[in-house]
Each structure stands twice: as C-alpha cells, then as structure tokens.
Amino acid sequence: MILLHPKYVVDENGQKSEVLLPVAEWERLMNEMDEIYDIRAYDVAKSAP
C-alpha cells in the first residue's frame, strides 16, 4: 500500500475541489496503476482462446 500525504484545495464554499500530492508520491501512484493495468491486460490475454 502506498502511503500518501494529500493536501486538499477547497473552493469558496469550503468544498474539496482538488488534491495536491508530492511529485514522488504521484509518480509512485502512477507506476502502481501502470502495473495494475498490465496485470489486467495479461489476465485478459491469458483467458482469450
């Protein structure tokens, strides 16, 4: 599990509208997502005839 340290940007109504992450955490998150997509693609290819 990736430990994230998000900072929230709120709008004029006090509602969260954006999330800020340190670049290193963002890059780790993107790498993890790439790996998940690769695993899913492998599973789909493996199950195809």
Summary of the structure (lengths in Angstrom):
residues: 49
radius of gyration: 16.5
end to end distance: 33.7
largest distance: 54.4
contacts: 85
relative contact order: 0.15
helix: 51%
strand: 18%
